[in-house]
Amino acid sequence: LTSMDLHADEHARSAIRAAINRAAREHDGEVHIAHVRPLLPDWIAPPMIGAVTCALVRARHLTPTGRYAPNGDGTNRNRTKAAQIYHLAAPIPEEIA
């Protein structure tokens, strides 16, 4: 792992946090992967999105609503698989996750 890799990872995490904040603003505080994914650059790996989301749930920035909606990712067979809908409990600071 090089310092360039670490910088790229932090850049990806920052982009994901910003996309989650924006998706929540645009959807009355609700966050779903189908709303977040279009706001992200193509170079961000899907596992990174999941890792950041999981960290934000553990930090209680995102809380589960108990509701699910289709994944919406047309690039793979998971597009109809249900994905959790979260509520943004507090805006996500840049230094979190």
Secondary structure, 3 states (H helix, E strand, C coil): CCHHHHHHHHHHHHHHHHHHHHHHHHCCCEECHHHHHHHCCCCCCHHHHHHHHHHHHHCCCEEEEEEEEECCCCCCHHHHCEEEEEEECCCCCCCCC
